Amino acid sequence: MPSSFNSISKPSSDRLKVRSPKVDLLFVHSFPKRVHAGEGVSENKAFTGFASGLHHIDDTVLQPKPVRQPRPTIYAGGESEAAKNLIAEKCDAYVMHGDPPARIREKISEMRARREKLNLPPMQFGVAAYVIVRDSEEEAKGELARIIDVKAFAAGYDNYQQWLSGTKLEGRMSIQEYSVSNRGLRSGLIGTPEQVTARISELEAAGVDLLLLQCSPQLEEMERFAADVIRKGHSRQNSRVIASR
């Protein structure tokens, strides 16, 4: 990750300095003040006059206009103090790395408190989760063992070390956990349909209303999850699921 930022002459420590004005830009460029004055979102008028230390926008038109009002939902994640402050102030949904329900509950409670101090409306909360659904617990554990069989000096290990050095997490990650993204294994969606359903209910009770599912191979595992968890009625009707990766 640091090398990726260095290649564009931006240290990775500047990620939040880049993110904050981009969020501001999305706000004003998607729905500038004239929209709230009643001129409508479908006009082709040019937007003029946005400037920050990193961006300057002048005489531009954004089309098509976003459908959701007053603006698109802003999803963001991060575990540093600076990131959490930014998200609480400027975003609508906090998406988290995977963790057990008890830890997720603590993180949601903390973000709700930050939000309330700013007198802003409630946020949505999402969590990453790698899902393995099998007919038996033994089969699920076997697939898990296959996934986390990562050799210390295999391809990608250097990237793992580089990523650890350039990110601010609340806890350390093992190379096995890095075998899937965003600490997805810690959410615990591994087992039989009934076990996975029970875990989803625990996450929901902790305050989660959005799951960012990871699976591989994606198509086959998405179909399995749909058939064994969603279609069989194991998942609560008001749970929303986004399948990613």
C-alpha positions in Angstrom: 0.0 0.0 0.0 2.7 2.6 0.8 4.4 2.0 -2.6 1.1 2.5 -4.3 0.7 5.9 -2.8 4.4 6.8 -3.3 4.0 6.0 -7.0 1.7 9.0 -7.3 3.8 11.2 -5.0 1.5 10.9 -2.0 2.6 9.2 1.2 0.0 6.7 2.6 -0.2 8.8 5.7 -2.0 11.4 3.5 -4.9 9.1 2.7 -7.3 11.0 4.9 -6.1 14.3 3.7 -7.1 13.1 0.2 -10.4 11.5 1.3 -11.9 14.4 3.2 -12.1 17.0 0.4 -13.3 14.2 -2.0 -16.3 13.7 0.3 -16.9 17.4 0.4 -16.7 17.5 -3.4 -19.2 14.7 -3.7 -21.6 16.6 -1.5 -21.5 19.9 -3.4 -21.0 18.6 -6.9 -23.8 16.1 -6.7 -26.3 18.4 -5.0 -25.0 22.0 -5.1 -26.8 24.8 -3.2 -29.1 25.7 -6.2 -30.7 22.3 -5.8 -31.9 23.2 -2.3 -33.1 26.5 -3.7 -35.6 24.6 -5.8 -34.0 24.6 -9.2 -34.0 20.8 -9.4 -31.3 18.2 -10.0 -31.9 17.6 -13.7 -30.5 20.9 -14.9 -27.4 21.1 -17.1 -26.0 24.2 -15.4 -22.3 24.2 -14.8 -21.0 23.9 -11.2 -18.5 26.5 -10.3 -16.3 27.3 -7.4 -15.0 24.3 -5.4 -11.5 24.5 -4.2 -9.4 22.7 -1.6 -5.7 22.2 -1.0 -5.9 19.2 -3.4 -8.8 19.9 -5.8 -10.1 22.8 -7.8 -13.3 22.4 -9.8 -14.7 25.0 -12.1 -17.3 25.1 -14.9 -18.3 21.4 -14.8 -21.6 19.5 -15.2 -22.4 16.3 -13.4 -24.7 14.0 -15.4 -26.7 12.0 -14.7 -27.7 13.5 -11.4 -27.9 11.0 -8.5 -31.4 9.6 -7.9 -31.1 9.4 -4.1 -31.8 12.7 -2.3 -30.5 14.7 -0.7 -27.4 12.9 -2.0 -25.9 9.4 -2.5 -25.2 7.4 0.6 -21.6 7.7 1.6 -20.0 4.5 2.9 -16.6 4.6 4.5 -14.4 2.6 6.8 -11.3 3.1 8.9 -9.9 2.4 12.4 -7.6 5.3 13.1 -8.9 8.2 15.2 -8.7 10.6 12.2 -10.7 8.2 10.0 -13.4 7.6 12.6 -13.8 11.3 13.2 -14.1 12.0 9.5 -16.6 9.2 9.0 -18.8 10.3 11.9 -18.8 13.9 10.6 -19.2 13.4 6.9 -20.5 9.9 6.0 -23.8 8.0 6.3 -22.6 4.5 6.9 -19.6 3.0 8.8 -18.3 -0.2 7.3 -16.0 -2.3 9.5 -13.4 -5.0 9.2 -14.7 -8.4 10.4 -14.8 -9.0 14.1 -16.9 -11.1 16.6 -20.3 -9.7 17.4 -19.2 -8.5 20.9 -16.4 -6.4 19.4 -18.7 -5.1 16.7 -21.2 -4.0 19.3 -18.5 -2.0 21.0 -17.4 -0.3 17.8 -20.9 0.6 16.8 -21.6 2.0 20.3 -18.4 4.2 19.9 -19.4 5.5 16.5 -22.9 6.2 17.6 -21.5 8.3 20.5 -19.3 10.3 18.1 -22.3 10.9 15.8 -24.5 12.0 18.7 -21.9 14.6 19.8 -22.2 16.1 16.4 -26.0 16.2 16.6 -26.3 14.2 13.3 -28.8 11.5 12.4 -28.1 7.8 13.0 -25.7 6.0 10.8 -25.9 2.6 9.1 -23.4 0.0 10.1 -21.9 -2.7 7.9 -19.3 -5.4 8.5 -17.1 -7.6 6.2 -17.6 -11.3 6.4 -16.1 -14.3 4.6 -18.8 -16.9 4.2 -18.4 -20.6 4.0 -21.7 -22.6 4.0 -21.6 -26.4 3.9 -23.9 -29.3 4.8 -21.7 -30.2 7.8 -19.4 -28.3 10.2 -16.6 -30.6 9.2 -16.9 -29.7 5.5 -16.9 -26.0 6.4 -13.8 -26.4 8.5 -12.1 -28.3 5.8 -12.7 -25.5 3.3 -11.5 -23.0 5.9 -8.2 -24.9 6.3 -7.7 -24.9 2.6 -8.2 -21.1 2.4 -5.8 -20.2 5.2 -3.0 -22.5 4.1 -0.7 -19.6 3.3 3.1 -20.0 3.3 5.1 -17.3 5.0 7.1 -16.6 1.9 4.6 -17.3 -0.8 3.7 -14.8 -3.4 2.0 -11.8 -1.8 3.7 -12.2 1.6 5.8 -9.0 1.0 2.6 -7.1 0.2 1.1 -8.4 3.5 4.1 -7.0 5.4 4.0 -3.7 3.5 0.3 -3.4 4.1 0.7 -3.9 7.9 3.3 -1.2 8.0 1.1 1.3 6.2 -2.2 0.9 7.9 -3.6 1.8 11.3 -5.6 -1.2 12.6 -7.0 -1.6 16.1 -5.4 -5.0 16.3 -2.8 -7.2 14.6 -3.6 -9.6 11.8 -2.1 -13.0 11.1 -1.0 -14.0 7.6 -3.8 -16.6 7.7 -6.4 -13.8 8.3 -4.8 -11.8 5.4 -5.6 -14.7 3.1 -9.1 -13.0 2.8 -9.7 -9.3 2.8 -10.9 -7.0 5.6 -10.5 -9.6 8.4 -13.6 -11.3 7.0 -12.9 -14.6 8.8 -13.4 -13.0 12.2 -17.1 -12.4 11.6 -17.6 -16.2 11.9 -20.0 -16.9 9.0 -18.6 -20.4 8.6 -20.5 -23.6 9.2 -23.9 -25.1 8.4 -26.8 -23.0 7.2 -28.2 -23.0 10.7 -24.8 -21.9 12.2 -24.3 -19.2 9.7 -27.9 -17.9 10.3 -27.4 -17.8 14.1 -24.2 -15.8 13.6 -26.0 -13.3 11.3 -28.6 -12.9 14.0 -25.9 -12.1 16.5 -24.4 -9.5 14.3 -27.8 -8.0 13.6 -28.4 -7.8 17.4 -25.1 -6.0 17.8 -26.3 -3.3 15.4 -25.2 -4.5 12.0 -27.7 -3.9 9.2 -25.4 -4.5 6.2 -23.2 -7.5 5.5 -20.4 -7.2 2.9 -20.0 -10.8 2.0 -16.8 -12.3 0.5 -16.7 -15.8 -1.0 -14.7 -17.8 -3.5 -15.4 -19.0 -6.1 -17.8 -16.1 -6.1 -20.6 -17.3 -8.4 -20.8 -20.8 -7.0 -20.7 -19.7 -3.3 -23.2 -16.9 -3.9 -25.6 -19.4 -5.3 -25.0 -21.7 -2.4 -25.6 -18.9 0.1 -28.8 -17.9 -1.7 -30.1 -21.4 -1.8 -29.1 -22.6 1.7 -29.5 -19.5 3.7 -31.7 -16.9 2.0 -34.2 -19.1 0.1 -34.7 -21.5 3.0 -35.8 -18.7 5.2 -32.8 -18.8 7.5 -32.0 -15.1 7.0 -34.1 -12.4 8.6 -36.2 -10.6 6.0 -34.9 -7.2 6.9 -31.3 -8.1 6.5 -29.5 -6.7 3.5 -26.6 -8.5 2.0 -24.0 -7.2 -0.5 -21.8 -9.9 -2.0 -18.3 -8.7 -2.7 -15.2 -10.3 -4.0 
